[in-house]
Amino acid sequence: MKKFVLAVAVSSFAFAGAALANVGAGLVGNTVTLTYADGSQAKIYYPDASSIVVKGADGSESQGTWHVSDNKICTKVGDAPENCTDPVTEAPAVGSSGTIESERGQTQWAVSAGKDF
């Protein structure tokens, strides 16, 4: 269930602004931190252009994959179905942040440099 909740949060991950050619380029080598309404966090590290490492709110780590399709960032972790964001119009980059609605309420996201766990 925890992996599913994380996947739902990731699938809601959206950005606003001017369109860019590769909306996932700023994720490579960086970490997205998701902070849920209850204060717990999950982190997604993007070591390269196809794999992710997810540190769940419970501290467990899972391997997964990701890709960009039609300006959507799509992720797959474990047995959970692939999830894709709404179309991204501004590529996330180190220092960008925002709020999304997820199954767990309002979730804050922020991109930090390198592997942040």
N, C-alpha and C positions, 0 to 999 in steps of 0.2 A: 504494500500500500504506500509506503514512503516513497518508493521510486515513482509510482504513479502520480502522487501529489507533486513531486519535483517536475515530472514531465509536463504536467498541466501548467505549472508556473513558467516553465521554459516555453511552452507553446504560446503563452500570452505575451512573451517578451516582444515589445514593439517600440519603434522609434519614429520620430517625426522630423521633417526638414527636407532639404534638397536631395534628389536622387543621385546615387553614386554607382559606378560600374560594378564593384565587388563589395557587397554589403557585409561580407564576413571577413574581409582583409584585416580589420583592426582587432579582431578577436585572436588571431594566431599569435601564440606566445603569451597570452594574457588570461586573466581570470575574471569571470562575472560572479559577483556575490549577490545572492538573493536573500533579503532579510524579510521574514514573514511578520505578520501583524503581532504574533506572540513573542517576537524577539529572536526566535531561532533562525539559523542561517544554513544555507546550502551554497556550495561554491562549485563552479564549473570552469575547469582549466582546459584551454584549447592549445595543446602542444604543437599541433600542425594543422594542415588544411583538411584533415579527415577524421581525426580522433579527438575524444574528450575524456577527461577524468573528472568524475563528479564526487565531491565530498558531501554526503548527506547531512542533514541536521543532526542525525544521531552519531556522526563521526565516521560512518562507514564510507569506503571508497568503492566506486564502480567505474568500469570502463564503458565507453560508448563511442558512437560515431556521429559525425555531423557533415552537412553539406549545404550549399546554397542552391535553391531552385526557384526560379521566377521571383527573385528578390525576397524570398522567404528563407529564414534560417531553420533548417530541419535537424532534429536530433533523435537519436535512438539509444536507449540505455537498457541493457539487459533484455528481458522478455517483454517490456512495455512496447506498445506500438510506437511507430515513428510519429513525432509531433513537429509541427511547423509553426512558426510565428505568423502573424499577419504580415502582409508585405512591408518590408523595411524600406524607408525612403531616405534615411540618413544612417550611414554605417556607424555602428558603435565603435568607440575608440577609448583609449585610456583616458580616464577622467570623466567620461560621460555617465549619466545616471538618470533615473526616472522612477516612476511608479506604474505598476500594472495591477489589474484585478485578477485574482486567481481563486482557486477553490478555497484557499486559506485566507481570503480577504485581500486587503491591499498589501502588495509586496513591493518593496523597494529593490531596485537593481542598480549596480554600479560596476564599472569596468576598472580593474587595477592592473598595473604592469606586472608581468611575470607570473609565476606560479605562487599564489597567495595562500598556500596551505601545505 
